[in-house]
Amino acid sequence: MAEVCAEMVANVWKVVVSPGDTVAEGDTLVILESMKMEIPVLAEEDGLLAELKVAEGDVVQEGDIIAVIR
């Protein structure tokens, strides 16, 4: 199981996946926006997206859990 965390304070600009989706290492899960830059958040391992803890428009802080992959 892997928890994917935010690396910076940012807005959730776009959610690309849904819970139950199969993801591969390196797949984009969500796209964050900070200071007019788009930052993709990538899957850290292959697996099933068990939980998505953010929605478009949310603000995440550094260290917040974005997704859980099993």
N, C-alpha and C positions, 0 to 999 in steps of 0.2 A: 504494500500500500504506500502511496506517495501523496503527500500534501504539496500542492503547488501554491506558493506564496507570492504576494506582491513585493517587488524589489524597491518600490518608491511610492510616494503619495501620488495618486493619479485618479482620473475619472475613468469609469468603465465605458468605453466608447461603443464597442460592439461585442456581442457574445456570438461565437462561431459554432459552438457545440451545445448539446443538450445531455442531461443525465441519461445514461443507458447507451450512449454512443461508444463505439470502440475507437480508441485513439492509439496512435503510434508515437514513439518517441520523436519529438521535434514538430508534431502537429500543433497548429495554432489553436488555443482554447478560447481566448478572449483577446481583444485589442484594447489597450489602455491609452489614454491621451493625457499628456502632461506638457505644458508650455508649448502647445501647438505641434507636439511631436507624437506620432503614433508608435506605441511600443507593443509588439506582440508578446503574449505570454504563452510559452510552449509547454507541451507535455514533456515530463522528465523521464517517462518510461512508457512502454506499451501496456495497454490494459483497457479496462472498462471505466468510463467516467461515472463514478458512483454518486458523486455529489457536486453540484455547482453552487457556490455560496454567494455569488454576485449576480446582479442584473444590470442591464444597460442603464446608465445614468447614475449608478452608485459611485461613491467615492471610497477608495481603498487607501489604507495607511500602510506604510512599510511593515512587512511581516504578516499582514492579514492573509488568511487562507482564502484562496480563490476557488480551488477545486480539489477534489479527492479522487485519485485514480486507484483502482484495485486490480 
